[in-house]
Amino acid sequence: MAAAHLLSLGLPHFAFFGSRAHYYSLLREQGFRQAIGAAGLSCHVFLNGAAHDDKVGAAAEPLEQWVRRLPKPIGIMASTDHRALDLLAVCRKLEIDVPRDVAVLGVDNDDVFCELVNPTLSSIALSTQRIGYEAARMLDRLMAGEKPPQNQVLIPPAGVVPRRSSDLPSILDADVAAAVRYISLHVQDDLQVADVLREVPVSRRSLEQRFLKVLGRTPAAEIRRAQIEVAKQLLEETDEPMERIALAAGFSNAKQLGASFRHETATTPSEHRRRSRSPSMQIPHATHK
């Protein structure tokens, strides 16, 4: 349900923020990741490791680093409203626009949390009344001497309650969304703006103007940004040589990668790899899937 909601916004990137210590969080992560994967897209994952991490503000620094490094625009499902509040707090601190750059969706639909935060929090409402009713009915049968059911009784959630934290339709142009998604999926294919225009039936001038209005950059700049993001991930997570990383990120060769990387990040690919591997830059319990 969360994946369907965020996919409907036309976003190119997705992520899940939850807890390694809670079984329900792991199940939600698995279901969300599988649904995003079924749409042909990948899902970044950040899991805190301990039960006490549920406290608002816990493990803030690793979470900040993870959010800062995520490709954007992106839709993030949090395992609970509590964790969604942590995400909103991090986005405020890092001056990341919600929902334009990061759309956030929680679970529980706790009115106190969802309505009083700014922006108001979109959330999945659980069928709490029906859960209580089914539990009471099961207890009544057990007290009457009936045997317990052989299988778990699973109650589906009531639905998504959309609020400002994922209110993208009024912000994200449909053609821009389609173009950004196409770029994300084909960034490794030596992509050119002309390739994007074949997928989005508008003029180059119109698309450039709409990109500038929505994202503040041109389609060509978005292609280059997406290429650099792929290169960053490969530099951080693999030991592949620069030539292979360049080709995997859609560059012609390592020289072109180096020039573009320095222009976009003011550092070299080798230096980025070195910094990302230093102890101070490690993000505990963070994975990218």
N, C-alpha and C positions, 0 to 999 in steps of 0.2 A: 504493500500500500504506500509506503514511504517512497519507494523507488518510482512507482507510477506517478506520484505527485511531482517529484523533482524532475523526472524525465519529461513531463508535460510542459515544463517551463522552457524547454529547448536548450538546457545547459549542456556544455561539452564535457564537464568534469564532475566527478562525484567522490564523496568520501564518507567514512563512518567514524564516529567518535564514541567509544564505549569503555567497558571495564573487562579486564581479563579475569577478575575475581568473581564475576557474577554470571551464572549459567544463562539467565534470560538475555543478558547483553550479548553473549557469544552466539546465541540462537538468532538474535536480531541482526547481528553483524553478518552471519552466514546467509540468512535469507535476503538481506539487502544486497550483499555482494553478488549473490547468484542472480538476482533479478536485474541488476545493472549489467552483469556479464551477458545475460541472455539478450540484452539490447545491443551487444557488440562493443560495450565500453568497459573500461577498467575502473577499479574503485580503490582509492587510498584508504588506509586504515590506521587509526591510532588507538591503542588500548592501554589504559592505565593498568597497573599491576596489582594494587592492593585494595582491600575493602575500604580503608580510610580515605582513599582517593576520591570517594564520593563527595567529600566535603567541598563546598564551593571554594574555588581558588587553589585547591590542592594541585601540586605538580604543575604550577602555572608556567614556569619557564620552558619545560619541554613542550607543552601544548602551544605556547607562543611560537617557538621555533618551527613546529610542525605546520601551524596555520600560515606562518610567513612564507614557508617554502611551497605550499600547495599551488598548483596552477589555478588561474582564475579567468573567468567566473566559474564558480563551483557550487554545487549543492551538497550540503552536509546533513546527514541524519545523525542525531545524537540518541544514545540509548534511552535517555530519560530527559525530562524537562530540566532537572538539576544540571545535567551536563550541557544541555543547550544554553543555559545561562552562563556557564563557564565560557562557552564559545563566543557568546555575544560580548562578554566582558573583555575577552582577548581581542576581538575585532575592534572594540572601542579604543583599547589601549594602542593598538597598532594602526589606528585610523583607517581601517578597512571598511568600506561601505557595505552595509547590510540593508537590502538584499542584492544590490547591483553586482558586487564582487563575490559575496558569500551569501547564499540563501541557506537558512537554518530551519530545521524541523526537529522538534522534540517528540517525546512520548509521555503520555499520562493526561495531557490537557488539564493541568492544575490551573484553575482560573486565577488564583493569586499570583502565581509565577507568570503565567502567559499574558495577562492583561496589564500588569503593573510595570513590566519591563519595557524599555524603549530600544528598538522597535518592539511592538507586541509580538509574541512568539507563536508561530504556527506549531501545531502539535497534533498527534494522533490520539483520539479519545478512545480509551478502553471501555469495554462493555461491563463496567463495574457492577451495575445493578443486576444484570443477568448472571454474572459470575457469582454474586452473593446468593441469588435465587437458586442456581444450580447446586451450589455447595450446600445450602440448607436442605434442599430436596434430597441430596445424596446422604446427608447426615440423618435425615428422617427415616430413610429406608434402612440404613445401617442399624439405627436404634430399634426398628421394627423387626430386626432379625434377618434382613436380606443380606446376601453376600455382596461384597464390594464389586464394582464393575471391573472387568478385565482390562479395559483400556482407559487411558486418560481422556477426560472430557475437555476438549479444547474449544474455547470461546473466541471467535474472531473479534477484532477491534470494531468499534462503532464507525470509525471513519476519520478522515483528515479534517481538522478545523483550521482553515487557512487564515493567517493574520499577516501583519506587515513583514515579518522576517522572511517570508517566501513570496511576497507579492511582486513577482517579476513581470507578469503579462503587460502591465502598464509601463514598464521600464524597458524591457528587452524586446527590441524589434524582431519580428518573426524571421525576416530574411537575414538579419544580422545573426540571429541565433543559429539558423540553418548553416550559414557560412562558417561561423566559428566551430560548429560541430564537425563540418566537413574538413576544415583545416586540422582539427584535432585528430581525426581518424586517418588523414592522409599526409600528415606532416612529414613522414619519412620518404615520400614518393617524389622528391625534388619538385615540390609544389610551387606553382606560380599563380598569380592573381587570375590569369586567364582560365586556369583550371577551376577555380572557385566560381567564376562567372558562368561557366557551363552548368554548374549545379544550381545556382541562384539566378533566376531569369530577370535580372535588372541590369541597367547600364553600369559601367565602371564608375562613372562620376557619381551616380546615385548611391551605389554601394559605399563608396569612399565617404560621402557626406554622412550617410547613416551610421557608418562605423565610427566616425569622429564624434557624432552626437551621442552615441550610446556608450562607446568604450574609450573615446578620447584618443584613438589611434587609427591608422589606415589599415586596410586588409593586408598590405605588404608587411606592415609593422607587426600585425598579429601573426602572420606566418613566421616571421623571424623570431618573435617572442616564443611561439610554440616550439620552434626548432631548438632554441636555447634551453627551454624547459626539459625537452627530451635529452639533450646533451648533459644537462646538470644531473638528471637522474642517473644516467649511465656512468658519469664520472664518479658519483657518490656511491653507487651500488655495485659497480663492476671494476675489473682490472683490464678491460679491453684497451688496446692501443688506440691512439688518437685517430688514426685513419679509419678504423672500424666505427668508432663513435661518430665521426663526421658523417659517414655514409648512412648510419642508422638514424641520424638526426636530420637527414635530408640535405646535407651539404655535399658539395662536389668532392672536397678533399679536406685534409687536416688544416691546410693553410687558410682556406675560407672559413672553417670553423673557428680558428684562432682569431682571425680578424673580426668576425661578427661577435664572438664571445667578448673580446676586449671592448668593442664598441658598446655592447649592451650592459656589461657588468663591471667595466673598468678593471678587470683582472683577466688572467689567462686561464685556459682550461686546466693546466697542470696545477696552478696555484689554487684554483677552486677545489680540485680533488684533494690536494694536501690539507687545506683548511677543513674540508668536510670530514676528513678522517682523523683530525686532531681530537683528543679527549674532551676538550671544552665544547666541541660542536656535536658530540654524540647525543642522540635523542633516545633515552631509554624507553623500551616497550613500544616503540614506534615501528610500524611496518608499512610497506607500500605494496599493494597487491593489484 
